[in-house]
Amino acid sequence: MRIVVLDAYALNPGDLSWGRLQKLGRCRIYDRTPAESTLQRARGAPLVLTNKTALPRPVIEALPELRYIGVLATGYNIVDLEAARAGGIVVTNVPTYGTQSVAQFVFAHLLELAHHVGAHSRTVHEGKWTRSADFCYWDYPLIELDGLTMGIVGLGRIGRAVAGLARAFGMRVLGCDVAPPGEMPEGVEPADLEALLSQSDVVTLHVPLTPETEGLMNEARLSQMKPTAFLINTSRGPVVDEAALAAALKQGRIAGAGLDVLSEEPPPAGHPLLGVKNCLITPHVAWATRAARGRLLDTAIENVEAFLRGDPQNVVS
């Protein structure tokens, strides 16, 4: 059985092992695969694993041996599911590996926006504290989270984990879901999106990318937020209208943003949010703790094993 991994490096830059997968068949593992090489590398392999290397309809239709696509992530929009179904190809994902890591990263962004730890540390190293006439100084307002309101858009596993952390910080929590959950998590008040945006001091996004959520945070919705509020996005970049967010930040219509995802990754040099004041941008790493990557790899291999047994799991096709 031939198995091809198209883009292994982000998941495993060398601190994890592919040994368990390699026992299942003849494996060819590529760190990265440019789009023009995808067809050549996947040709002849019944099983293909991919993270962000796209498998569109023309590629899928040109791979008659392909029977299984394992997505090394939760989001699977890089695979043309209709083409996969038409070809009888099973597509799986890894739904739960990064819940705690991503929830933790929301607060990494939020606490940096609230305290500017990095900026203050830089000024200390540059000598500002040494020259200070006082025993302390702060270059930005310092914000206490206790008593503030966090609005969570999307109450799946990650949104619910974020709610638990927010409550531990003493925050009031509002929750809104595009598809309302059967019941709200403990301590989360239901709110429609308009009420959530207008009442929240922090809005954090945890929705999948769908036609309904693309551009969800557009100019009109950003204008509903408080001018003192922060927007956090660790879901998918296109959920936010980035030009509208850049304008809102530049004009002081919201106070700050923390983004771990952008609509184009890596971003082009002229991206509208690069260099914008009060906009933290990290390179899509909320998921990438070693613990989370280890869980992802284990589940991805378990998905392959289940498929080979004839009992596939975590199927999205």
N, C-alpha and C positions, 0 to 999 in steps of 0.2 A: 504494500500500500504506500503510495507516494503522497507526502504531505509537504506543502509549501507554506512558509510564513513570509509574507511580503514585506512587513515592516516591523521588525522585532525590537529595534533599539530603544524606543521610548519606553516600552514595557520592561525590557531587560537589557540595560546597558552593560551587564556583566556581573551584577551582584546576585542574580538568581540563576537557576539551572533549567535547561531545556531537556534534561535527561529523561524525565518521565515521558515526554512527548516522543522523544527519539526511539523509545522502546516500542512505540505503536506502529512504526513504519519507517520508510526511507525519507528522512527529513532534509529539506533544503531551507535554510534559514537565512534570510536577507535582512540586513540592518534597515535598509531603506530601498524602496522601489519607485523610480520615477514613472509617471503615467505611461510614457512611451515604451516602457519595459514590462508592464504588467502582464500583457498577453503572452509574451515570450516566456516569462518566468512561471506563469501558472499553467501553461499548456501541458496537457498530459497528466495533471495531478487531480485525482478525485476529491482531495481535501485541500482547501485553501484557507489560511487564517490571515486576517487583515485587521489593522487598527484604523488608520486614516487613508490608506491607499484605496481609491474608489474602484468599485466593480460595477460599472454602468451596463446597460443592456447590451451594447455592441460587444463588450468584452465577454459577458456571460454567454451570449449566443455563440461566440466563437470558441467556447470551451466545452465540447460535447462530452468529455469525460468527467466534468465537474459534477459532484453529487452533494458536496457539503461546503458551506462557507461559515467559518467561525469568526465572529467579530470580537476583537480583543478590547471591548469597551461596552458601555451600556447603550450609547446611541448607535444606531445602525443605518442612518440615512445615507451612508456612503455606498450602500448596496441597493441596487434596483430590485426591490422585493417582487414586483410583478413579473419581471423577467425570470427571477429565481423560481417563483411558483410555476410559471409556464414550463420551465425546464425540469420540474420535479426536484429542485435543489433545496435541501434543508439549510436554513440560515438560523444561527443561534447567536445570542449575546451573553454578556455577563452582567446581570442586573444589580447586584448588591455589594460589590467589593469595596467601594470607596465611600460608603455612607458617612462614617465617623470622620474620615480624613477631610472630606469636602465640607462637612459641617464645621469642623475645627477651623478650616481655612476661611470661612465666612467671617469668623471672629478675628482671624489674623488681619484681614482687611479692615474690619470695623474698628478694632483697637488701634490700628495705625492711624486711621482717620480721626479717632477720638483723642489720641495722645501724641501723634507725630514722633514716635520713639526714634525712628531712623534719622529724621532731620535733627532732632535734639542731640542724638549721639554724634552726628557728623560735626555739629558746631562745637561740641566739647573737644573732639579730637583736633579741631582747627584752632583751639585755644581760647574760645570765647569764655568758658567757665574760669579758666585761669586768669583772665583779665577782668572778670566780673567784680563789681563793687559789692555785690550781695552774695549770700550763700547759695542762692538759686536764681533761676530765671526761666521764663518760658516764652517762646517765640510765637506760639499759637494758643488760642483758647483750648483749655483741657476740659474734656467732656466726660461726665459720669453717666454710665449707662443705666444705673438703678433708677427706676421710675419712668424711663423713656418707653416709647411704644415701637415695637418691631412688627412690621407687616410682612408676612410670608406668602408669596404668590406661588402656589404649588405645594401640596401637602402629601407628597409621596414620602419615601423613606428618608431622603435627605432633608426635606422640609420639616418633617416631624423631629428629626434629630436636632436641627437648628432651633426648633421651638423649645426643646428641652434645655439646651444651653442658654437660650435667651432668658428663660424663666429662672435659671440658676444665677444669672446676672441681675435678677430683680426687675426684668423688663415686663411690661404688659405686651401680650402677643395677640395680634390679629391674624386670621388665616383666611385665604381665599383660594379656591381651586377652580380651574376651567371646567373640570368635571368634578362636581362636589363629592367629597368622600362620604361614606356611609355615616361616619360620625367624626366629630372634631376630636383631635388629641386633647388629653387632659390639660386644662389651663389655657387653651386657645379659643379666642372669641371669634365666631364666624363674622365675616364682613364681605360685602361685595367689593369689587375692585375699586370703584370710585371712592367709597368710604375708607377703604384701607389706605389708598394713596393720600387722601387728604388728612388723615389722622396720624400717620406713621412718622416717626423720627428716622427710622431706618426701613427701607424696602429691600427685601432680598428675594431674588428670582430663582425658582426651582422647578421650572416647567420644561418638558421636552420641546424640541423644535418641530412644529407642525404648521400647516397652513394657517391655523387659528392663532398660534403664538408668535409667528414671524412678525417682527415689528410691533410687538405688544406694547413696549414702552416707546411710544412715538411722541411727537411734540405735544399733542393734546394731553396725553397722560402724564408726561413729565411736568406739564404746567399745573397739574392737580396736586403735585407734591409740595410740601412746605419748603420755603427758601432755606431753612436750616437743616433739611433732611439729607440723608445719604442714600445712594442706590448701590446695591451690591449685586453682581451677576457672576455666578459660578455655574450657570446652566449651559446655554448655547449663545454664541455671539449674536446671531441674527435676531434674537428675541428683542434686542435693543436697537432702535434707530440711532446709529452712532453719530451721524451728523447733527441730529436733534439734541442728543446728549451733550455733544461738544458745545453747541450754542447755549444750552441751558447752563452749563458750568461757566462758560466765559461771561455770561450775562448775570451770574449770581442768582439764577432762578432756583437752583438747588446748591447745597453746600459742598458736595463732594461725591465721588464715585469710587468703588473698588471693583475692578474687573479682572477676572482670570480667563476670560474667553472673549474673542473678537470674531467678527463675521468673516475675516480672512486671516488665516494663521499659517505662517508668520505674517504680520501686517506689512503692507507696502510702506515705503518711506514717507509717502504723503498722507498716511492715514489721518483722519480728522481729529482723533483723540491723542495722538502722540504730541507730547509737550504741553498738554492742557493742564493748567494749574488745578490742584485738588483732585486729580484723577490718577489713582493708583492702577497700574496695569502689570499683572504678572503673567508669565508665559505658559498658561494652561497647565499649571502644576498642582492644583488643588487635589487631584487624584493620586499624586505620584509619590506618596510616602512608600517606603519599602514594604511596610505591613500591607498596605492596600494593593500594591503591585503583586506581592506574593499571593494574596487571595485571588486576584484577577487571573494570574497564571494558573493557579490550582484549578479554578473553576473552568477556565478555558480548556484545560486538558481533560477535566472530567466531562465536559461537553463532548469532546472528541470521543472519549471512551464510551459514553452513552450512545452516541451515534453508531459506533462500530458494533455495539451490542444489539442494535436494532431498536433501541428505546431512547430516542433523542430527548434531551431536556433543554429548557430555556430557548425554545423554538420561537422565532418571531416571524417566520415566513408563512 
